[in-house]
Amino acid sequence: MNPTNLNIIRRPWSLAALNKMQVTLIFYANLFRITPDTEVLFKNDLTSQATKLMDTLTFIVDHLDEPEALLPAARDLELQEVTIKLHVKTLCRKLNTKNRTHAAIMAKEAGLF
């Protein structure tokens, strides 16, 4: 990922990270609006889930230019690189985007963060 693309993602993310709880509540509200069937997956208080989501996304954004740092974290979650690539590819296909950068820009424009 080139520096311009990194900046496209990191600049708005730094603002989102200042308002973690508000951002995650907006994210989940939009998620449940777009795909109502997912709401049953989050029966408990969203506070803990929101914190985990923001911490994970912050780690990913902070290390986008260091994929070697992301792979051990994925392994800790028992995810394999091929699984991550498959999920990203599937997400991009479902969003009708060209790549993960395009998907991130699209998510920002949709107000997901």
Z-matrix of the N, CA and C atoms (Angstrom, degrees):
N
C 1 1.443
C 2 1.522 1 107.56
N 3 1.314 2 115.58 1 131.00
C 4 1.460 3 119.06 2 -176.57
C 5 1.535 4 110.91 3 -82.65
N 6 1.338 5 117.03 4 164.51
C 7 1.468 6 120.70 5 -176.96
C 8 1.526 7 114.23 6 -57.85
N 9 1.321 8 117.75 7 -34.62
C 10 1.469 9 120.24 8 178.85
C 11 1.519 10 110.63 9 -63.94
N 12 1.337 11 116.79 10 -46.46
C 13 1.466 12 120.58 11 178.97
C 14 1.528 13 111.36 12 -65.01
N 15 1.317 14 116.32 13 -38.52
C 16 1.470 15 119.92 14 177.08
C 17 1.532 16 109.82 15 -60.23
N 18 1.315 17 116.58 16 -43.56
C 19 1.463 18 121.06 17 -179.63
C 20 1.527 19 111.26 18 -65.93
N 21 1.337 20 117.42 19 -36.61
C 22 1.470 21 121.61 20 178.37
C 23 1.523 22 110.13 21 -59.67
N 24 1.316 23 116.64 22 -35.49
C 25 1.462 24 121.02 23 -179.12
C 26 1.526 25 111.46 24 -87.02
N 27 1.318 26 116.80 25 -44.65
C 28 1.473 27 119.93 26 -172.13
C 29 1.530 28 113.93 27 -72.11
N 30 1.315 29 117.85 28 -36.73
C 31 1.468 30 119.20 29 -177.23
C 32 1.529 31 112.18 30 -60.94
N 33 1.332 32 119.03 31 -53.40
C 34 1.467 33 117.21 32 178.05
C 35 1.521 34 112.66 33 -68.00
N 36 1.337 35 116.40 34 -30.58
C 37 1.464 36 118.36 35 179.43
C 38 1.523 37 110.90 36 -64.19
N 39 1.324 38 117.49 37 -37.00
C 40 1.473 39 119.57 38 179.82
C 41 1.525 40 110.29 39 -61.77
N 42 1.319 41 116.95 40 -33.75
C 43 1.469 42 120.44 41 176.60
C 44 1.524 43 110.68 42 -72.47
N 45 1.324 44 116.40 43 -41.29
C 46 1.467 45 120.53 44 179.03
C 47 1.525 46 110.72 45 -62.44
N 48 1.312 47 116.17 46 -38.46
C 49 1.466 48 120.55 47 -177.69
C 50 1.527 49 112.39 48 -65.37
N 51 1.322 50 117.67 49 -21.14
C 52 1.464 51 120.71 50 177.74
C 53 1.533 52 112.17 51 -72.36
N 54 1.318 53 116.29 52 -22.68
C 55 1.469 54 122.36 53 -177.72
C 56 1.525 55 109.88 54 -126.56
N 57 1.321 56 116.01 55 56.11
C 58 1.461 57 121.37 56 -171.83
C 59 1.521 58 113.92 57 -52.50
N 60 1.308 59 117.74 58 -51.53
C 61 1.459 60 119.77 59 -174.84
C 62 1.524 61 110.87 60 -66.03
N 63 1.305 62 117.03 61 -43.92
C 64 1.465 63 120.80 62 179.74
C 65 1.533 64 110.06 63 -61.54
N 66 1.312 65 116.70 64 -44.26
C 67 1.466 66 121.07 65 -179.42
C 68 1.524 67 110.86 66 -62.33
N 69 1.330 68 116.93 67 -44.66
C 70 1.464 69 118.47 68 -178.24
C 71 1.525 70 111.52 69 -69.33
N 72 1.318 71 117.84 70 -35.85
C 73 1.460 72 119.07 71 176.97
C 74 1.522 73 110.97 72 -65.02
N 75 1.322 74 117.29 73 -38.76
C 76 1.465 75 120.93 74 175.41
C 77 1.531 76 109.72 75 -65.60
N 78 1.342 77 116.03 76 -43.12
C 79 1.465 78 119.95 77 178.56
C 80 1.528 79 110.70 78 -57.30
N 81 1.340 80 116.94 79 -50.68
C 82 1.463 81 119.82 80 -177.95
C 83 1.525 82 111.71 81 -66.88
N 84 1.316 83 118.31 82 -36.44
C 85 1.466 84 120.35 83 176.95
C 86 1.529 85 110.25 84 -62.03
N 87 1.328 86 116.37 85 -42.95
C 88 1.462 87 120.07 86 177.85
C 89 1.528 88 111.50 87 -68.04
N 90 1.323 89 116.15 88 -40.96
C 91 1.466 90 120.21 89 177.90
C 92 1.525 91 110.42 90 -58.54
N 93 1.322 92 116.86 91 -47.86
C 94 1.464 93 121.08 92 -177.95
C 95 1.530 94 111.32 93 -69.44
N 96 1.325 95 116.97 94 -29.50
C 97 1.463 96 120.22 95 176.43
C 98 1.528 97 110.72 96 -70.70
N 99 1.345 98 115.48 97 -43.44
C 100 1.465 99 120.65 98 -177.93
C 101 1.528 100 111.33 99 -73.96
N 102 1.325 101 116.47 100 -41.74
C 103 1.471 102 121.07 101 -178.80
C 104 1.532 103 108.62 102 -132.09
N 105 1.328 104 117.14 103 81.58
C 106 1.464 105 121.41 104 -175.55
C 107 1.527 106 114.08 105 -57.45
N 108 1.324 107 117.22 106 -27.25
C 109 1.465 108 119.85 107 -178.95
C 110 1.524 109 113.19 108 -67.59
N 111 1.319 110 118.34 109 -14.14
C 112 1.465 111 120.38 110 178.99
C 113 1.526 112 113.05 111 -79.85
N 114 1.321 113 117.15 112 -17.75
C 115 1.466 114 120.36 113 -175.40
C 116 1.530 115 111.96 114 -60.92
N 117 1.321 116 118.07 115 -32.51
C 118 1.469 117 120.72 116 -179.60
C 119 1.528 118 111.95 117 -65.91
N 120 1.324 119 116.82 118 -18.64
C 121 1.467 120 120.86 119 178.70
C 122 1.525 121 111.99 120 -75.56
N 123 1.324 122 116.74 121 -11.74
C 124 1.461 123 122.28 122 -176.09
C 125 1.526 124 109.94 123 -123.67
N 126 1.302 125 116.50 124 63.02
C 127 1.468 126 121.80 125 -175.79
C 128 1.525 127 112.70 126 -72.79
N 129 1.310 128 116.68 127 -31.02
C 130 1.466 129 120.84 128 -176.39
C 131 1.528 130 111.09 129 -86.12
N 132 1.316 131 115.20 130 177.72
C 133 1.457 132 122.48 131 177.02
C 134 1.534 133 109.60 132 -55.05
N 135 1.305 134 116.93 133 133.08
C 136 1.460 135 121.33 134 -177.47
C 137 1.530 136 113.49 135 -78.54
N 138 1.317 137 118.26 136 -8.11
C 139 1.465 138 120.44 137 -175.77
C 140 1.518 139 111.95 138 -57.96
N 141 1.314 140 117.29 139 -49.85
C 142 1.466 141 121.05 140 -179.65
C 143 1.521 142 110.76 141 -64.71
N 144 1.324 143 116.46 142 -44.86
C 145 1.463 144 121.12 143 179.30
C 146 1.523 145 110.60 144 -63.06
N 147 1.319 146 116.93 145 -40.23
C 148 1.457 147 121.41 146 179.82
C 149 1.525 148 110.87 147 -62.81
N 150 1.320 149 116.62 148 -42.26
C 151 1.468 150 120.82 149 178.97
C 152 1.525 151 110.37 150 -62.96
N 153 1.322 152 116.77 151 -45.72
C 154 1.470 153 120.57 152 178.98
C 155 1.524 154 111.05 153 -62.05
N 156 1.329 155 116.16 154 -42.40
C 157 1.462 156 120.14 155 179.86
C 158 1.524 157 110.97 156 -60.90
N 159 1.328 158 116.92 157 -49.85
C 160 1.466 159 120.24 158 -178.23
C 161 1.525 160 111.92 159 -65.30
N 162 1.329 161 117.25 160 -40.51
C 163 1.469 162 120.07 161 178.02
C 164 1.525 163 110.85 162 -62.10
N 165 1.322 164 115.99 163 -42.98
C 166 1.467 165 120.53 164 -179.64
C 167 1.519 166 110.67 165 -66.46
N 168 1.318 167 116.95 166 -47.01
C 169 1.461 168 119.95 167 -179.62
C 170 1.523 169 111.78 168 -64.77
N 171 1.320 170 116.90 169 -38.05
C 172 1.465 171 120.05 170 177.37
C 173 1.522 172 110.52 171 -62.90
N 174 1.324 173 116.87 172 -43.62
C 175 1.466 174 120.26 173 177.77
C 176 1.526 175 110.22 174 -59.85
N 177 1.330 176 116.60 175 -44.70
C 178 1.467 177 120.56 176 -179.38
C 179 1.521 178 110.88 177 -63.03
N 180 1.319 179 117.23 178 -48.50
C 181 1.469 180 120.71 179 -179.22
C 182 1.524 181 110.47 180 -62.43
N 183 1.320 182 116.67 181 -40.63
C 184 1.465 183 120.26 182 179.76
C 185 1.528 184 112.52 183 -64.47
N 186 1.328 185 116.75 184 -24.26
C 187 1.468 186 120.34 185 -174.74
C 188 1.530 187 113.53 186 -117.59
N 189 1.324 188 117.99 187 21.07
C 190 1.463 189 120.46 188 179.80
C 191 1.524 190 112.45 189 -59.20
N 192 1.308 191 116.49 190 -30.84
C 193 1.460 192 119.84 191 179.59
C 194 1.528 193 111.81 192 -92.21
N 195 1.326 194 116.73 193 8.91
C 196 1.469 195 122.46 194 178.47
C 197 1.524 196 109.93 195 -132.87
N 198 1.331 197 117.77 196 69.19
C 199 1.464 198 118.75 197 -177.28
C 200 1.529 199 112.85 198 -57.83
N 201 1.316 200 116.23 199 -26.45
C 202 1.473 201 119.10 200 178.26
C 203 1.523 202 111.43 201 -64.53
N 204 1.330 203 117.42 202 -24.00
C 205 1.469 204 120.92 203 176.81
C 206 1.524 205 110.98 204 -81.52
N 207 1.323 206 116.80 205 -27.63
C 208 1.459 207 120.32 206 -178.31
C 209 1.526 208 112.19 207 -77.27
N 210 1.316 209 117.19 208 -34.39
C 211 1.466 210 120.02 209 -176.47
C 212 1.526 211 113.53 210 -63.44
N 213 1.346 212 119.31 211 -44.06
C 214 1.474 213 117.82 212 176.62
C 215 1.532 214 112.35 213 -61.37
N 216 1.329 215 116.49 214 -37.61
C 217 1.461 216 119.33 215 178.42
C 218 1.524 217 110.24 216 -64.84
N 219 1.310 218 116.57 217 -40.06
C 220 1.463 219 120.27 218 176.95
C 221 1.526 220 110.61 219 -64.48
N 222 1.313 221 115.86 220 -39.25
C 223 1.477 222 119.32 221 178.11
C 224 1.524 223 110.62 222 -64.27
N 225 1.330 224 116.62 223 -37.23
C 226 1.461 225 120.05 224 176.96
C 227 1.523 226 111.14 225 -61.11
N 228 1.315 227 115.71 226 -29.53
C 229 1.467 228 120.65 227 177.21
C 230 1.529 229 111.12 228 -88.23
N 231 1.323 230 115.04 229 6.98
C 232 1.469 231 123.35 230 -178.82
C 233 1.523 232 111.36 231 62.42
N 234 1.315 233 115.75 232 36.03
C 235 1.451 234 121.49 233 174.51
C 236 1.518 235 107.84 234 -106.88
N 237 1.302 236 116.41 235 141.96
C 238 1.447 237 120.87 236 176.31
C 239 1.519 238 108.61 237 -100.00
N 240 1.310 239 115.63 238 155.31
C 241 1.465 240 120.37 239 -179.00
C 242 1.526 241 110.97 240 -54.38
N 243 1.324 242 116.68 241 -42.12
C 244 1.465 243 120.40 242 -179.38
C 245 1.530 244 110.74 243 -62.40
N 246 1.337 245 117.16 244 -34.75
C 247 1.465 246 121.16 245 178.56
C 248 1.527 247 110.44 246 -67.73
N 249 1.313 248 116.12 247 -43.48
C 250 1.459 249 120.76 248 179.45
C 251 1.525 250 109.99 249 -62.61
N 252 1.334 251 116.20 250 -45.90
C 253 1.464 252 119.79 251 179.51
C 254 1.525 253 110.99 252 -61.52
N 255 1.331 254 116.32 253 -38.78
C 256 1.462 255 120.51 254 178.83
C 257 1.530 256 110.62 255 -64.40
N 258 1.346 257 116.82 256 -43.60
C 259 1.464 258 120.19 257 179.29
C 260 1.528 259 111.27 258 -64.07
N 261 1.312 260 116.65 259 -42.08
C 262 1.465 261 120.38 260 178.83
C 263 1.524 262 109.99 261 -64.26
N 264 1.329 263 116.57 262 -44.04
C 265 1.468 264 120.70 263 179.06
C 266 1.530 265 110.78 264 -62.41
N 267 1.339 266 116.54 265 -43.25
C 268 1.465 267 120.91 266 179.12
C 269 1.526 268 110.71 267 -63.75
N 270 1.327 269 115.85 268 -44.65
C 271 1.466 270 120.31 269 178.47
C 272 1.523 271 110.74 270 -60.03
N 273 1.316 272 116.86 271 -46.19
C 274 1.469 273 120.44 272 179.86
C 275 1.526 274 110.94 273 -62.12
N 276 1.324 275 116.63 274 -40.48
C 277 1.466 276 120.05 275 178.90
C 278 1.532 277 110.50 276 -63.63
N 279 1.337 278 116.49 277 -45.32
C 280 1.461 279 120.25 278 -179.21
C 281 1.521 280 112.13 279 -65.51
N 282 1.325 281 116.18 280 -32.36
C 283 1.463 282 120.58 281 178.85
C 284 1.526 283 112.26 282 -86.61
N 285 1.342 284 114.85 283 -5.09
C 286 1.463 285 120.96 284 -177.85
C 287 1.528 286 110.43 285 58.37
N 288 1.334 287 115.06 286 45.67
C 289 1.461 288 121.22 287 178.92
C 290 1.521 289 109.48 288 -114.02
N 291 1.322 290 115.51 289 160.34
C 292 1.464 291 121.25 290 -176.49
C 293 1.529 292 112.82 291 -79.54
N 294 1.333 293 116.14 292 -34.07
C 295 1.464 294 120.24 293 -175.41
C 296 1.530 295 108.95 294 -162.44
N 297 1.330 296 116.63 295 -179.09
C 298 1.467 297 120.39 296 -175.34
C 299 1.521 298 112.30 297 -66.92
N 300 1.324 299 117.76 298 -32.31
C 301 1.461 300 120.01 299 177.66
C 302 1.521 301 109.98 300 -65.67
N 303 1.315 302 115.91 301 -44.83
C 304 1.463 303 120.71 302 177.81
C 305 1.529 304 109.96 303 -61.19
N 306 1.330 305 117.23 304 -40.41
C 307 1.471 306 121.42 305 178.36
C 308 1.528 307 110.86 306 -63.35
N 309 1.327 308 117.26 307 -41.45
C 310 1.466 309 121.07 308 179.66
C 311 1.528 310 110.76 309 -65.44
N 312 1.314 311 116.61 310 -41.00
C 313 1.468 312 120.42 311 178.28
C 314 1.526 313 109.70 312 -64.40
N 315 1.311 314 115.90 313 -42.95
C 316 1.461 315 121.03 314 179.15
C 317 1.531 316 110.78 315 -62.44
N 318 1.337 317 117.56 316 -42.25
C 319 1.465 318 121.63 317 178.73
C 320 1.525 319 110.39 318 -63.51
N 321 1.312 320 117.32 319 -40.59
C 322 1.470 321 121.05 320 178.17
C 323 1.526 322 109.95 321 -63.55
N 324 1.333 323 116.29 322 -45.92
C 325 1.464 324 119.84 323 179.75
C 326 1.525 325 112.70 324 -64.00
N 327 1.344 326 116.56 325 -27.43
C 328 1.470 327 121.32 326 178.82
C 329 1.528 328 111.82 327 -82.44
N 330 1.345 329 115.91 328 -3.80
C 331 1.461 330 120.01 329 178.67
C 332 1.515 331 114.32 330 82.54
N 333 1.343 332 117.44 331 17.91
C 334 1.465 333 119.67 332 179.62
C 335 1.525 334 111.76 333 -75.89
N 336 1.331 335 117.20 334 -19.97
C 337 1.467 336 121.61 335 171.43
C 338 1.486 337 109.70 336 -156.80
